Amino acid sequence: MAAYPAWDPESARAIVARLAHLEGATLPILHALQEEFGHVDPQAVPLIAEALNLSRAEVHGTLTFYHDFKTAPQPARIVKLCRAEACQALGCEAIVETLAREHGIAVDDHHRADALVETIYCLGNCALGPSALVDGELLGRVDADRIAALCRGQTQ
Amino acid sequence: MAPSTPMRVYVPIDAAALSVGAEAVAQAVAREAQARGLTVEIIRNGTRGMLWLEPLVEVETPEGRIAYGPVAAKDVPGMFDAGLFVGGVHPLRLGKTEELDWMKRQQRLTFARVGVTDPLSIADYRAHGGLKGLEKALALTGHDIVQVVKASGLRGRGGAGFPTGIKWQTVHDARAEQKYIVCNADEGDSGTFADRMLFEGDPYLTIEGMAIAAVAVGATRGYIYLRSEYPHAFRTMQRAIEKAEAAGLIGASVMGSNHAFHLEVRLGAGAYICGEETSLLESLEGKRGVVRAKPPLPALQGLFGKPTVVNNVLSFAAVPWILAHGAQAYADYGLGRSRGTLPVQLGGNVKRGGLIELAFGISLRAIIEEMGGGTLSGRPIRAVQVGGPLGAYLTAAQLDVPMDYEALAAMKAMLGHGGIVVFDETVDMAKQARFAFAFCAKESCGKCTPCRIGATRGVEVMDRIIAGTDVPKNIAVLRDLSKLMTDASLCALGGLTPMPVMSAITHFPEDFDRPPSLRQDIPMAAE
């Protein structure tokens, strides 16, 4: 369960300065900011644009193109549930239905503050699905009860 | 065994093994050994690829490594009681790892060390044949290295199957102050995990392959673009690059030569399209992952406009073996225009899933039925998708096709990155066709209209077909739309999304003409 500091322009500026020398630094910077704050505040856009001599539009474009980058604070617990073909073959869609019906958890519902079950496509665990990724740990052979328990804050 | 020799136990650190409890098993082994006053060296290896047996624990004995699996932490005390370190009899004892049928049937060239060695030990890497290819390459001219790769018949393992040597030749012949080597590790296709397994189980192999490419074409910088869904592989590869640099394998000098090669691993950010090489290059440059029109070819104007070798992980990883053992030795595997070995990844609803490296030419049926043991649910196989989300669905009757690029292409299917996903009879192929469009709509970069708009129209048409509305008319629209996307899309995402759709409608027409009242989900069989 992650707890992140509030957005802070000074430490954001320091992160940008530390990575600005890289070739094609935008993605490494966005990843570093998200790792620090749990999301990338849109206030970072002008900071990055200035440091890398890019237009704000270019940085905004990159920030918003990729599924990974979030521009608002996220729930403390995020369960990434694989819904690609190999996990479909093992019933991941039935998990999604059971979560909604029996646990009141709607997948990809961003309105809940405590936990989010997010759709992801392929975790490379296709022989041991259905799979999920929680706090950087890969879980195999998951079912709806386990996903619901993870949403309640249970550790693996 | 001499009492001074610590007993050696292998517990995989591969993410798939961890996903079913390998960490708890490793801890249990350490705890149990301590409680019994035994000195044990626990090596965290990669996975052997027998994923249904994970966590697979191996013990080194005088007669070889003995495998136990699948092991739960609670089984560990009993295994110690049974004489674990002499390979004692226990219900989970499988026998000598090398002699298990699954391992014996394979021809492991690329995956020879995965699961065998300590992934981050350079000494282990070298002791098991590592760096021989790079050493050979350093004694050759760039031109000669390219000739060896050409003669091996190696074709790009990312899916397109373009001859690797010809790509290298183009970059070799280009004149530029800066050239790049880029490794495509954005393994986004569902059903594939070979790159992940290789990065976690034998990271130096890809580093060595990239270094050989750098020496061959005269490049001094390289990037590995790895998908963010693989945090374990990212950590292992980062540490491997640091260690390889510290050991002088890469960096300012490649193994003491006057070639420099600086390598970095970069994380993607959850965009499937970045597995397409030009979109990957845009992403590495810090931009939106939007596909570029070709020409210019990346080999001439690639990363930052410079000549760039872009290859898949498995292409780079095949090269050290080719250099070490010779082009002909590699070409002796395989058939027709598909030479060498192919790491097949078997997943989905299958009893025994995992990684199988074999010469091209084995039939899909042998892989799925003999090695895979049929479905996990025990129900009959209905459909098999080969080559990821853009690959065709085949029927159970079509599985005698050999695994090679041309044979699959001849039946309007594709090999792709070698992933096989098995579905049992509960699958609704109309829903799979709808998913193909929905996935394309979600992941389209938006640059070309056929993909951006076509995918969304495809979802709508499929919704009408599933609802039973004007089915014949809507199937005509579907065929027309698929033809347009195939012919007019800029890259493979829009261009190949019709492949799973059309294969589903061709081979499973009954699923496209069914009253909605009969379209109910059959629940999954309990395991």
Boltz contact constraints between the chains, C-beta under 6 A:
constraints:
  - contact:
      token1: [A, 24]
      token2: [B, 284]
      max_distance: 6.0
  - contact:
      token1: [A, 24]
      token2: [B, 285]
      max_distance: 6.0
  - contact:
      token1: [A, 24]
      token2: [B, 286]
      max_distance: 6.0
  - contact:
      token1: [A, 26]
      token2: [B, 286]
      max_distance: 6.0
  - contact:
      token1: [A, 27]
      token2: [B, 286]
      max_distance: 6.0
  - contact:
      token1: [A, 31]
      token2: [B, 267]
      max_distance: 6.0
  - contact:
      token1: [A, 61]
      token2: [B, 288]
      max_distance: 6.0
  - contact:
      token1: [A, 62]
      token2: [B, 287]
      max_distance: 6.0
  - contact:
      token1: [A, 62]
      token2: [B, 288]
      max_distance: 6.0
  - contact:
      token1: [A, 65]
      token2: [B, 288]
      max_distance: 6.0
  - contact:
      token1: [A, 66]
      token2: [B, 269]
      max_distance: 6.0
  - contact:
      token1: [A, 66]
      token2: [B, 270]
      max_distance: 6.0
  - contact:
      token1: [A, 66]
      token2: [B, 271]
      max_distance: 6.0
  - contact:
      token1: [A, 67]
      token2: [B, 270]
      max_distance: 6.0
  - contact:
      token1: [A, 68]
      token2: [B, 228]
      max_distance: 6.0
  - contact:
      token1: [A, 68]
      token2: [B, 269]
      max_distance: 6.0
  - contact:
      token1: [A, 68]
      token2: [B, 270]
      max_distance: 6.0
  - contact:
      token1: [A, 84]
      token2: [B, 190]
      max_distance: 6.0
  - contact:
      token1: [A, 85]
      token2: [B, 190]
      max_distance: 6.0
  - contact:
      token1: [A, 85]
      token2: [B, 385]
      max_distance: 6.0
  - contact:
      token1: [A, 85]
      token2: [B, 421]
      max_distance: 6.0
  - contact:
      token1: [A, 86]
      token2: [B, 190]
      max_distance: 6.0
  - contact:
      token1: [A, 86]
      token2: [B, 191]
      max_distance: 6.0
  - contact:
      token1: [A, 86]
      token2: [B, 347]
      max_distance: 6.0
  - contact:
      token1: [A, 86]
      token2: [B, 348]
      max_distance: 6.0
  - contact:
      token1: [A, 86]
      token2: [B, 421]
      max_distance: 6.0
  - contact:
      token1: [A, 89]
      token2: [B, 348]
      max_distance: 6.0
  - contact:
      token1: [A, 89]
      token2: [B, 349]
      max_distance: 6.0
  - contact:
      token1: [A, 89]
      token2: [B, 421]
      max_distance: 6.0
  - contact:
      token1: [A, 89]
      token2: [B, 423]
      max_distance: 6.0
  - contact:
      token1: [A, 90]
      token2: [B, 349]
      max_distance: 6.0
  - contact:
      token1: [A, 91]
      token2: [B, 524]
      max_distance: 6.0
  - contact:
      token1: [A, 94]
      token2: [B, 524]
      max_distance: 6.0
  - contact:
      token1: [A, 122]
      token2: [B, 190]
      max_distance: 6.0
  - contact:
      token1: [A, 123]
      token2: [B, 229]
      max_distance: 6.0
  - contact:
      token1: [A, 124]
      token2: [B, 193]
      max_distance: 6.0
  - contact:
      token1: [A, 124]
      token2: [B, 196]
      max_distance: 6.0
  - contact:
      token1: [A, 125]
      token2: [B, 16]
      max_distance: 6.0
  - contact:
      token1: [A, 125]
      token2: [B, 19]
      max_distance: 6.0
  - contact:
      token1: [A, 126]
      token2: [B, 191]
      max_distance: 6.0
  - contact:
      token1: [A, 126]
      token2: [B, 193]
      max_distance: 6.0
  - contact:
      token1: [A, 126]
      token2: [B, 347]
      max_distance: 6.0
  - contact:
      token1: [A, 127]
      token2: [B, 51]
      max_distance: 6.0
  - contact:
      token1: [A, 127]
      token2: [B, 347]
      max_distance: 6.0
  - contact:
      token1: [A, 127]
      token2: [B, 353]
      max_distance: 6.0
  - contact:
      token1: [A, 127]
      token2: [B, 354]
      max_distance: 6.0
  - contact:
      token1: [A, 128]
      token2: [B, 16]
      max_distance: 6.0
  - contact:
      token1: [A, 128]
      token2: [B, 19]
      max_distance: 6.0
  - contact:
      token1: [A, 128]
      token2: [B, 20]
      max_distance: 6.0
  - contact:
      token1: [A, 128]
      token2: [B, 51]
      max_distance: 6.0
  - contact:
      token1: [A, 136]
      token2: [B, 231]
      max_distance: 6.0
  - contact:
      token1: [A, 138]
      token2: [B, 15]
      max_distance: 6.0
  - contact:
      token1: [A, 138]
      token2: [B, 19]
      max_distance: 6.0
  - contact:
      token1: [A, 139]
      token2: [B, 19]
      max_distance: 6.0
  - contact:
      token1: [A, 140]
      token2: [B, 19]
      max_distance: 6.0
  - contact:
      token1: [A, 140]
      token2: [B, 20]
      max_distance: 6.0
